[in-house]
Amino acid sequence: MNDEVKKIDRTVKRIERKATMVLLALFFIVALPYFKDRYVTFDLIYNTSINDLSVRFNLGTIGYIPIIYWFAFFVLGYLVYTVISIRRHKMSSSTIKNTYKQFDIVSFIVYLSTIYIVINAFFFSFANVEGASMEPTFSNGDNVIMQHRLDEYERFDLVVVKMDAITEQYLIKRLIGLPGDHVVIDDGDVYINDERLDESQYIDSEIETRCEFNGTYCEFQLSDEMYFVLGDNREDSYDSRHFGPIYKENIYGTVQFRIRPFSEFGSVE
């Protein structure tokens, strides 16, 4: 009998240790967006609410709290209920063993979610292309992977930009002008430091680049911290021709890999 009690006590302690680790993981999941302001949220981790799903299935308005927070809330409730129950010895030995197995499953799900969020926050992010501003390189509905990179960028890189903390929209554009460049758009062509830019690798030679409101001439002198971006679909792209050159802090990373459509699976240039 004493041996059985000791086994139960050891199992209870293991459950409590697991509960502590899961609690820390939940805290990380909930708190990350508040501590990491450059977290890329266009992958819907912190944006998708129950209401988004209910509207899709015609269930009406349910709630606007992101699903990730509902997930954290229910796991927290499960942890609290279970720990309180075993501390008050309201569970039999067989129930405690089953609870330990359930904790393994819950822990695995929480840890897996945490690992995914860490990868998404610091290394790679998944994104869905919306709109036609990057055609023919990307089409509406394409799924891509963005690599977080905050060092040096190169001309022609495909970058993800966000203009300010208030604007929710992330944009995928091509990096055309680097710090210190003199960018000129003249009669349909782009010139960098008085040399015509060869863009034949990603847009048709017949495509013309116009200034904002279809002007034929405009120029931009980039400072040491500014970049100039354009969409590959020059006739339908909101880019530096409209909002001007951008700072490095507005660049969130580079897009180098396409997941879908599967027929075009692989790296992109």
C-alpha positions in Angstrom: 0.0 0.0 0.0 2.8 2.4 0.9 4.5 1.6 -2.4 1.3 2.4 -4.2 0.9 5.7 -2.4 4.5 6.6 -3.2 3.9 5.9 -6.9 0.8 8.2 -6.8 2.8 10.9 -5.0 5.5 10.7 -7.7 3.0 10.8 -10.5 1.3 13.8 -8.9 4.6 15.7 -8.6 5.4 14.9 -12.3 2.0 16.3 -13.2 2.6 19.5 -11.2 6.0 19.9 -12.9 4.5 19.4 -16.3 1.7 21.9 -15.4 4.4 24.5 -14.5 6.2 24.1 -17.8 3.0 24.2 -19.8 2.0 27.4 -17.9 5.3 29.0 -18.8 4.8 28.0 -22.5 1.2 29.5 -22.4 2.6 32.7 -20.9 5.1 32.9 -23.7 2.5 32.4 -26.4 0.2 35.0 -25.0 2.9 37.6 -24.2 5.0 37.4 -27.3 3.2 40.0 -29.4 3.5 42.5 -26.6 7.2 42.1 -26.2 8.2 41.6 -29.8 6.7 44.4 -31.8 8.1 43.2 -35.1 6.2 39.9 -34.9 4.8 39.2 -38.3 1.1 38.4 -37.8 -0.1 38.1 -41.4 0.2 34.3 -41.0 -3.1 34.5 -38.9 -1.7 33.1 -35.7 -2.8 36.1 -33.7 -5.4 37.4 -36.1 -7.9 34.6 -36.7 -10.9 34.8 -34.3 -13.7 32.4 -33.7 -15.9 34.9 -35.5 -13.8 34.5 -38.7 -14.5 30.8 -38.7 -18.2 31.2 -37.8 -18.8 33.7 -40.7 -17.1 31.2 -43.0 -19.6 28.5 -42.0 -22.6 30.9 -41.7 -22.9 30.5 -37.9 -23.2 34.2 -37.3 -21.2 36.4 -35.0 -19.6 34.6 -32.0 -16.6 36.5 -30.8 -13.6 38.5 -31.9 -11.0 37.1 -29.5 -8.2 35.3 -31.5 -8.4 31.6 -31.4 -4.9 31.3 -29.9 -6.1 33.1 -26.8 -9.1 30.8 -26.5 -6.7 27.9 -26.8 -4.6 29.3 -24.0 -7.6 30.0 -21.8 -9.0 26.4 -22.1 -5.6 24.8 -21.5 -5.1 27.1 -18.4 -8.5 26.1 -17.1 -7.7 22.4 -17.6 -4.4 22.9 -15.7 -6.0 24.7 -12.8 -8.8 22.2 -12.5 -6.6 19.1 -12.7 -3.9 20.4 -10.2 -6.6 21.5 -7.7 -8.3 18.1 -8.0 -5.2 16.0 -7.5 -4.1 18.2 -4.6 -7.4 17.6 -2.9 -7.0 13.8 -3.6 -10.3 13.7 -5.4 -8.9 11.3 -8.0 -8.2 7.5 -7.7 -4.8 6.0 -8.5 -6.1 4.8 -11.9 -7.6 8.3 -12.7 -4.3 10.0 -11.8 -2.4 7.7 -14.1 -4.9 8.5 -16.9 -4.5 12.2 -16.1 -0.7 11.9 -16.5 -1.2 10.4 -19.9 -3.7 13.3 -20.8 -1.1 15.8 -19.6 1.4 14.3 -22.0 -1.0 15.0 -24.9 -1.8 18.5 -23.7 1.9 19.2 -23.1 2.9 18.0 -26.6 0.2 20.2 -28.3 1.3 23.3 -26.3 5.0 22.7 -26.8 4.5 22.1 -30.5 2.5 25.3 -30.8 5.2 27.2 -28.9 7.9 25.8 -31.2 5.9 26.8 -34.3 5.4 30.3 -32.9 9.1 30.7 -32.0 10.1 29.6 -35.6 7.5 32.0 -37.0 8.6 34.9 -34.8 12.3 34.7 -35.2 13.2 32.6 -38.3 10.5 32.0 -40.9 6.9 33.2 -41.4 4.2 31.8 -43.6 2.2 34.3 -45.7 -0.6 34.3 -48.1 -0.3 36.6 -51.1 -3.3 38.9 -51.6 -3.8 41.0 -54.7 -2.1 41.2 -58.1 0.6 43.8 -57.4 3.4 41.2 -57.8 2.2 39.4 -60.9 3.7 37.6 -62.7 6.1 36.6 -59.9 3.3 36.0 -57.4 -0.4 35.6 -58.0 -3.3 36.2 -55.7 -3.7 33.2 -53.3 -0.1 32.0 -53.5 1.5 30.8 -50.2 5.1 31.8 -49.5 7.7 31.6 -46.8 9.3 34.8 -45.5 12.8 34.6 -44.0 13.3 37.1 -41.2 16.5 39.0 -42.0 17.6 42.3 -40.5 21.1 42.6 -41.9 21.9 43.8 -45.4 19.5 43.6 -48.3 20.4 43.3 -52.0 18.9 44.9 -55.1 16.0 42.8 -56.5 15.3 41.1 -53.2 11.7 40.2 -52.7 10.9 41.9 -49.4 8.0 42.1 -47.0 7.3 45.7 -45.9 4.9 47.3 -43.4 4.7 51.1 -43.4 3.9 51.7 -39.7 2.7 50.0 -36.5 -0.8 51.2 -37.0 -1.3 49.8 -40.6 -2.2 46.1 -40.5 -1.3 45.4 -44.1 2.0 43.8 -45.1 3.2 44.2 -48.6 5.4 42.0 -50.8 7.5 44.2 -53.1 10.8 44.1 -55.0 13.8 46.0 -53.7 14.9 48.4 -56.4 16.8 51.3 -54.8 19.5 50.9 -52.1 20.7 53.5 -49.6 22.4 56.4 -51.3 20.9 55.6 -54.8 19.5 58.2 -57.1 16.3 56.6 -58.5 14.7 58.1 -61.6 11.6 57.0 -63.5 11.6 58.5 -66.9 9.3 57.6 -69.9 8.5 54.1 -68.7 12.0 53.1 -67.6 13.8 53.0 -64.2 17.2 54.5 -63.8 19.6 53.9 -60.9 22.4 56.4 -60.6 21.9 57.4 -64.2 22.0 53.8 -65.6 18.9 52.1 -67.0 17.9 49.2 -64.8 17.6 45.8 -66.5 14.4 44.2 -65.2 14.0 41.6 -67.9 14.4 38.7 -65.5 11.1 39.4 -63.7 8.9 41.6 -65.9 8.2 41.7 -69.7 10.3 44.1 -71.7 7.2 45.8 -72.9 6.0 46.8 -69.4 6.4 50.5 -68.6 6.9 52.0 -65.2 5.0 55.2 -64.6 5.2 57.6 -61.7 2.3 58.1 -59.3 -0.9 59.2 -61.2 0.8 58.0 -64.4 3.4 60.7 -64.6 6.3 60.2 -67.0 9.1 61.6 -64.9 9.9 61.5 -61.2 13.1 61.1 -59.1 14.0 60.1 -55.6 17.3 60.6 -53.8 17.7 57.9 -51.1 19.4 58.7 -47.9 21.8 56.3 -46.2 19.0 54.5 -44.4 16.3 54.4 -47.1 15.2 51.9 -49.8 12.9 52.1 -52.8 10.5 49.3 -53.6 8.2 48.5 -56.6 5.7 45.8 -57.4 6.3 43.7 -60.4 2.9 44.5 -61.7 3.7 48.2 -62.4 0.2 49.1 -63.5 -1.5 47.8 -60.3 0.9 48.2 -57.4 0.9 50.4 -54.3 4.6 51.0 -53.7 7.3 53.6 -53.3 5.9 55.6 -56.2 2.9 56.3 -53.8 4.3 56.2 -50.3 7.9 57.2 -51.1 11.1 55.5 -50.0 11.1 53.4 -46.9 13.4 52.9 -43.9 15.1 49.7 -43.1 12.9 49.2 -40.1 9.9 48.9 -42.4 11.4 45.8 -44.0 10.5 42.6 -42.2 12.4 40.0 -44.3 12.7 38.4 -47.7 10.5 36.0 -49.6 12.6 33.2 -51.1 10.3 30.2 -51.3 6.8 29.5 -52.6 4.7 26.7 -51.1 1.6 26.9 -53.2 0.5 26.4 -55.9 2.2 23.1 -55.8 2.9 23.3 -59.6 5.3 26.2 -58.8 6.7 24.8 -55.5 10.2 26.0 -54.9 12.5 29.0 -54.6 11.7 32.3 -56.3 13.8 35.1 -57.6 
